[in-house]
Amino acid sequence: MIPTVQSLLLAPNTEISDALETRLKSLSITHSETDKTILQLQAREIKRENTFLENRSTLESIFAAIDAGENLDQLKNSITPILESAPSSINSVEVFRFILKHGMLSETINM
């Protein structure tokens, strides 16, 4: 239990500065809790990065097939396995950003 300032001041031979220091130490976060929080944040960031990298590689595979200039049936046959292997990653925000960026670059190149 974390002691209150009042209970610390009522203890014999206690000064205000000592009572406040003891209270602050009792309220402080321990290193293990801080490390756990940092690890959780790092895990979330790593997951986001992995999702982005997976989406990017999936889209690059799709765009490579499109840029290869295959006819429609060959394009469908080459893209279908890619889409089936990563259906959940196709719907993320990073993917749409990547599509927009690629589309803008393609328009700039074609102009």
LONULO-281802 format. One record per residue (C-alpha): x, y, z; residue in one letter. Coordinates in pm, 1 decimal, m for minus. Layout:
+----------+----------+----------+------+
!       px !       py !       pz ! rest !
+----------+----------+----------+------+
!        X !        Y !        Z !    a !
...
+----------+----------+----------+------+
END
This chain:
+----------+----------+----------+------+
!       px !       py !       pz ! rest !
+----------+----------+----------+------+
!      0.0 !      0.0 !      0.0 !    m !
!    125.8 !    347.4 !    m88.0 !    i !
!    154.8 !    565.3 !    223.2 !    p !
!    m20.5 !    902.1 !    229.1 !    t !
!    163.0 !   1226.2 !    300.0 !    v !
!    m46.9 !   1269.4 !    614.6 !    q !
!     51.8 !    930.0 !    754.9 !    s !
!    416.7 !   1000.1 !    676.8 !    l !
!    403.8 !   1339.3 !    850.4 !    l !
!    241.8 !   1186.4 !   1157.8 !    l !
!    525.8 !    936.5 !   1190.8 !    a !
!    779.7 !   1034.1 !   1458.6 !    p !
!   1084.3 !   1239.4 !   1354.3 !    n !
!    964.3 !   1297.4 !    995.7 !    t !
!   1022.3 !   1619.4 !    806.2 !    e !
!    804.7 !   1743.1 !    519.4 !    i !
!   1079.0 !   1690.6 !    260.4 !    s !
!   1135.3 !   1331.2 !    375.6 !    d !
!    761.0 !   1262.4 !    371.4 !    a !
!    721.8 !   1400.6 !     18.6 !    l !
!   1026.8 !   1212.6 !   m106.9 !    e !
!    896.5 !    884.8 !     38.3 !    t !
!    554.0 !    947.9 !   m118.2 !    r !
!    703.4 !   1018.2 !   m461.0 !    l !
!    919.9 !    706.6 !   m445.1 !    k !
!    612.2 !    502.0 !   m355.4 !    s !
!    421.7 !    642.5 !   m654.0 !    l !
!    702.8 !    603.5 !   m905.1 !    s !
!    692.1 !    337.9 !  m1172.8 !    i !
!    941.3 !     58.5 !  m1130.1 !    t !
!   1185.0 !    m31.5 !  m1405.4 !    h !
!   1015.0 !   m363.4 !  m1475.3 !    s !
!    682.4 !   m190.5 !  m1540.4 !    e !
!    852.0 !     66.1 !  m1760.5 !    t !
!   1037.5 !   m203.6 !  m1952.4 !    d !
!    713.8 !   m394.9 !  m2001.1 !    k !
!    540.6 !    m85.9 !  m2139.0 !    t !
!    832.2 !    m11.9 !  m2370.3 !    i !
!    831.4 !   m371.4 !  m2494.9 !    l !
!    457.3 !   m353.7 !  m2563.3 !    q !
!    500.8 !    m32.5 !  m2762.7 !    l !
!    792.7 !   m180.7 !  m2954.6 !    q !
!    590.5 !   m494.6 !  m3030.3 !    a !
!    306.3 !   m282.0 !  m3171.0 !    r !
!    548.0 !    m82.3 !  m3384.9 !    e !
!    714.6 !   m399.2 !  m3514.0 !    i !
!    374.6 !   m543.1 !  m3604.8 !    k !
!    284.6 !   m226.4 !  m3797.8 !    r !
!    617.8 !   m231.2 !  m3979.7 !    e !
!    576.0 !   m597.8 !  m4070.9 !    n !
!    224.7 !   m533.6 !  m4202.1 !    t !
!    351.3 !   m243.6 !  m4410.5 !    f !
!    640.3 !   m449.1 !  m4550.1 !    l !
!    410.2 !   m741.2 !  m4633.8 !    e !
!    163.6 !   m507.2 !  m4804.7 !    n !
!    440.0 !   m334.9 !  m4994.8 !    r !
!    588.5 !   m660.1 !  m5123.8 !    s !
!    241.8 !   m785.5 !  m5220.8 !    t !
!    165.9 !   m467.6 !  m5411.7 !    l !
!    505.9 !   m462.4 !  m5576.4 !    e !
!    437.3 !   m815.5 !  m5700.2 !    s !
!    100.8 !   m703.5 !  m5838.9 !    i !
!    245.6 !   m393.7 !  m6005.3 !    f !
!    532.3 !   m598.4 !  m6150.8 !    a !
!    275.9 !   m830.7 !  m6309.6 !    a !
!     82.8 !   m530.8 !  m6444.6 !    i !
!    396.7 !   m361.5 !  m6576.3 !    d !
!    501.9 !   m684.1 !  m6749.9 !    a !
!    232.8 !   m603.8 !  m7007.3 !    g !
!     66.9 !   m943.0 !  m7006.7 !    e !
!   m274.9 !   m990.4 !  m7160.9 !    n !
!   m575.6 !   m990.1 !  m6931.4 !    l !
!   m598.9 !  m1369.4 !  m6883.3 !    d !
!   m228.1 !  m1403.9 !  m6804.2 !    q !
!   m251.2 !  m1106.7 !  m6569.4 !    l !
!   m546.7 !  m1262.6 !  m6387.9 !    k !
!   m363.1 !  m1594.6 !  m6355.2 !    n !
!    m48.7 !  m1429.7 !  m6216.7 !    s !
!   m226.2 !  m1192.7 !  m5974.8 !    i !
!   m484.8 !  m1435.4 !  m5833.4 !    t !
!   m230.7 !  m1640.7 !  m5630.2 !    p !
!    m79.8 !  m1320.1 !  m5491.7 !    i !
!   m419.6 !  m1191.1 !  m5380.0 !    l !
!   m518.9 !  m1527.3 !  m5231.2 !    e !
!   m195.0 !  m1555.9 !  m5033.6 !    s !
!   m238.1 !  m1218.8 !  m4859.7 !    a !
!   m608.9 !  m1128.7 !  m4848.7 !    p !
!   m602.1 !   m956.7 !  m4509.1 !    s !
!   m307.1 !   m733.3 !  m4589.2 !    s !
!   m468.9 !   m599.0 !  m4904.1 !    i !
!   m721.8 !   m388.9 !  m4708.2 !    n !
!   m496.4 !   m178.8 !  m4487.2 !    s !
!   m442.0 !    196.4 !  m4495.9 !    v !
!    m75.1 !    154.7 !  m4586.7 !    e !
!   m174.8 !    m37.4 !  m4898.5 !    v !
!   m405.1 !    238.5 !  m5017.0 !    f !
!   m134.2 !    497.0 !  m4956.0 !    r !
!    107.5 !    284.5 !  m5155.0 !    f !
!   m144.5 !    249.2 !  m5440.0 !    i !
!   m201.9 !    624.5 !  m5449.6 !    l !
!    171.0 !    692.4 !  m5447.0 !    k !
!    235.9 !    436.7 !  m5721.3 !    h !
!    m55.3 !    574.5 !  m5923.3 !    g !
!     74.4 !    930.1 !  m5891.9 !    m !
!    422.9 !    820.4 !  m5995.3 !    l !
!    280.8 !    632.5 !  m6294.7 !    s !
!     80.9 !    938.1 !  m6403.2 !    e !
!    388.9 !   1158.0 !  m6369.2 !    t !
!    596.9 !    916.3 !  m6577.1 !    i !
!    326.3 !    884.0 !  m6844.6 !    n !
!    291.7 !   1262.9 !  m6884.1 !    m !
+----------+----------+----------+------+
END
